[in-house]
Amino acid sequence: MTDERRMDLFAERLDALGPDFSRWPAAEGAAARALTLRSEEARRLHDEARRMHALVGEAAAADMPNGLAFRIVAEVASRRSDKLGWLFASPRRFGFAGLGFCVAALAIGVALGSIGQPAQADDGGDFDFGSAFSLTLTDGDL
């Protein structure tokens, strides 16, 4: 394995497992310790990971005012409900325009449905399409 690939794997493991080698699987932790003793670049990567780990720990332990997290969550929830709430807040929001649109859509649907009804035979039975097909076939159009 090349040194470059070894350093890439070491950096990936540092990101995944953290800088504390005692938390790594035993064999990997021992190999990582040995690598940091041999390689300046490995020591540099390990130092950077330790500093980053310490900064994250300090930020996590920072003292926040009481209830700040609850206020943040409440604000996010209220903004989310406001986005849809305007639509359902008042049934008169769209007033007669909304009602008119619904009536027009219903009328158009009824009109299109009545136009598209199949023709009925004179005797009240279903229309026979057989003669239309035989006429087409005898004319040679198909």
C-alpha positions as CSV (number, residue, x, y, z in Angstrom):
1,M,0.0,0.0,0.0
2,T,1.3,3.4,-0.9
3,D,2.0,6.1,1.7
4,E,-0.6,8.4,0.1
5,R,-3.3,5.7,0.3
6,R,-2.2,4.9,3.9
7,M,-2.7,8.5,4.9
8,D,-6.1,8.7,3.1
9,L,-7.3,5.6,5.1
10,F,-5.9,7.1,8.3
11,A,-7.7,10.4,7.7
12,E,-10.9,8.5,7.0
13,R,-10.6,6.5,10.2
14,L,-9.9,9.7,12.2
15,D,-13.0,11.3,10.8
16,A,-15.1,8.2,11.5
17,L,-13.7,7.1,14.9
18,G,-12.2,10.3,16.4
19,P,-8.7,11.0,17.7
20,D,-8.9,8.8,20.8
21,F,-7.1,5.6,19.6
22,S,-8.4,3.7,22.7
23,R,-11.9,3.9,21.1
24,W,-10.7,2.3,17.9
25,P,-10.7,-1.5,17.4
26,A,-7.5,-2.8,19.1
27,A,-5.6,-3.7,15.9
28,E,-6.4,-0.5,14.1
29,G,-5.6,1.6,17.2
30,A,-2.2,0.0,17.5
31,A,-1.5,0.5,13.8
32,A,-2.6,4.1,14.1
33,R,-0.3,4.7,17.1
34,A,2.6,3.2,15.2
35,L,1.9,5.3,12.1
36,T,1.8,8.5,14.2
37,L,5.2,7.6,15.6
38,R,6.7,7.1,12.1
39,S,5.0,9.8,10.1
40,E,5.0,13.5,10.5
41,E,1.9,13.8,8.3
42,A,0.0,11.3,10.4
43,R,1.0,13.3,13.6
44,R,-0.3,16.5,11.9
45,L,-3.6,14.8,10.9
46,H,-4.0,13.5,14.4
47,D,-3.3,16.9,16.0
48,E,-5.9,18.5,13.7
49,A,-8.4,15.9,14.7
50,R,-7.8,16.4,18.4
51,R,-8.2,20.2,18.1
52,M,-11.4,19.8,16.1
53,H,-12.7,17.3,18.7
54,A,-11.9,19.7,21.5
55,L,-13.7,22.6,19.7
56,V,-16.8,20.5,19.1
57,G,-16.8,19.5,22.8
58,E,-16.5,23.1,23.9
59,A,-19.4,24.2,21.6
60,A,-21.6,21.4,22.9
61,A,-20.9,22.4,26.5
62,A,-21.7,26.0,25.9
63,D,-24.3,27.4,28.3
64,M,-27.5,28.4,26.5
65,P,-30.3,30.5,28.1
66,N,-33.1,28.5,29.6
67,G,-35.7,27.5,27.1
68,L,-33.8,28.6,24.0
69,A,-34.1,25.3,22.3
70,F,-37.8,25.2,23.0
71,R,-38.3,28.7,21.6
72,I,-36.4,27.8,18.5
73,V,-38.5,24.7,17.9
74,A,-41.7,26.7,18.6
75,E,-40.7,29.4,16.1
76,V,-39.9,26.8,13.4
77,A,-43.3,25.1,14.0
78,S,-45.3,28.3,13.9
79,R,-43.6,29.4,10.6
80,R,-44.3,26.0,9.1
81,S,-48.0,26.2,10.1
82,D,-48.3,29.7,8.7
83,K,-47.3,28.5,5.2
84,L,-50.5,26.3,4.9
85,G,-52.6,28.2,7.5
86,W,-53.3,31.1,5.2
87,L,-55.2,28.7,2.8
88,F,-57.4,27.2,5.5
89,A,-57.7,30.1,7.9
90,S,-60.8,31.6,6.3
91,P,-63.3,29.8,4.1
92,R,-64.1,33.2,2.6
93,R,-60.5,33.8,1.5
94,F,-61.3,33.0,-2.1
95,G,-64.9,34.1,-1.8
96,F,-67.2,34.0,-4.8
97,A,-64.3,33.5,-7.2
98,G,-63.5,30.1,-5.7
99,L,-67.2,29.1,-5.7
100,G,-67.6,30.4,-9.3
101,F,-64.6,28.3,-10.4
102,C,-66.1,25.1,-8.8
103,V,-69.5,25.7,-10.5
104,A,-67.8,26.4,-13.9
105,A,-65.7,23.3,-13.6
106,L,-68.8,21.2,-12.8
107,A,-70.8,22.7,-15.7
108,I,-68.0,22.0,-18.2
109,G,-67.7,18.4,-16.9
110,V,-71.5,17.9,-17.3
111,A,-71.5,19.5,-20.8
112,L,-68.5,17.4,-22.0
113,G,-70.1,14.3,-20.6
114,S,-73.4,14.8,-22.4
115,I,-71.7,15.5,-25.7
116,G,-69.7,12.3,-25.5
117,Q,-72.7,10.0,-25.0
118,P,-72.8,7.1,-27.4
119,A,-75.7,7.1,-30.0
120,Q,-78.7,4.9,-29.2
121,A,-80.4,2.7,-31.7
122,D,-84.0,3.6,-32.8
123,D,-85.4,0.5,-31.0
124,G,-84.0,1.7,-27.6
125,G,-81.2,-1.0,-27.6
126,D,-77.5,-0.4,-27.9
127,F,-76.1,0.9,-31.1
128,D,-74.6,-1.7,-33.3
129,F,-71.1,-0.7,-34.5
130,G,-70.8,-3.9,-36.7
131,S,-72.2,-2.3,-39.8
132,A,-69.8,0.6,-39.5
133,F,-66.8,-1.7,-39.3
134,S,-67.9,-3.9,-42.1
135,L,-68.5,-0.9,-44.3
136,T,-65.0,0.3,-43.6
137,L,-63.5,-3.1,-44.3
138,T,-65.4,-3.4,-47.6
139,D,-64.3,0.0,-48.7
140,G,-60.7,-1.0,-48.3
141,D,-59.8,1.9,-46.0
142,L,-58.1,-0.4,-43.5
